[in-house]
Amino acid sequence: MNEAFFPAFFNSFFIGFGVMIGGTLIGGLASFITGQPLLTEITRISSNLRIWAIIAAIGGTFDTVYSFEKGFLDGGTKDIVKQLLLILSAMGGANTASIIISWLTQEHVQ
């Protein structure tokens, strides 16, 4: 955690957001090329990509696990709270992108 907290917080949000939007658009392009139903595949890709967007946004799992270990063993609760907020920020970015994709595809409407 060499970076200041607030820039990392915003980076985490927008990385999660960008991975979701970019991944679903590229996956949608691939489904279009292969003749699959475009909007249905974009919705499916969006639901499958969410966890990977969160992991990409927090920078992998080892730094997070190290920060949790440091917080528990060294008594640094500040590091635990920071990591939890970064994870929540990444989840918020991925969820925001998922909602936007859902609005654009309208696959939930019957």
Helices and strands as residue ranges (DSSP letters): H 5-33, H 38-57, H 62-74, H 77-105
